[in-house]
Amino acid sequence: MPKMNGLELRQRIEANQTLKQRAIPFIFLTTDASPSLIEEAYEGTIQGFFKKSVGHEAAKEQLRWIMGYWQHCLYPYSGPQPKQ
């Protein structure tokens, strides 16, 4: 991102009470998967860290998998829950 990095964006989301309550899933999708960056990212509250796949089809499949997970995940304020 040109104006801030993912860690800075996450800090802004956490500082905004309205956004924080929305339980926005926060993942890193990056070309830099250095151990120090992974450690720094997980010091905050993130839900995943992924190294970008190489190639168009692999990237599409990776994003499909990540988005599918979040479409099925329940979280606070996600609306009415099905009866069990």
C-alpha positions, 0 to 999 in steps of 0.5 A, a space after each residue: 500500500 502506498 501510504 501505509 503498511 499493513 501493520 499501520 492499517 491494523 493499528 488504525 482499525 484497532 484504534 477505531 471502536 466502531 471498526 474494531 467491533 465489526 470484527 473485520 478479519 485482518 490477514 496479510 497477503 504479501 511477498 515479504 514473508 520474513 520471520 521478523 515480519 511474520 512475528 511482528 504481524 502476529 504480535 497484533 491480532 491478525 487472523 492469517 499471514 499468507 505469502 502471495 502465490 506465484 502465477 495468475 491461476 495460483 493467486 486466484 485459487 489462493 484468494 478463493 480459498 481465503 475468501 471461502 474461509 471467511 464466508 463460512 466463519 462466524 464472528 460477533 455481529 455477523 447477524 442471526 445465527 442458525 438454530 442448532 
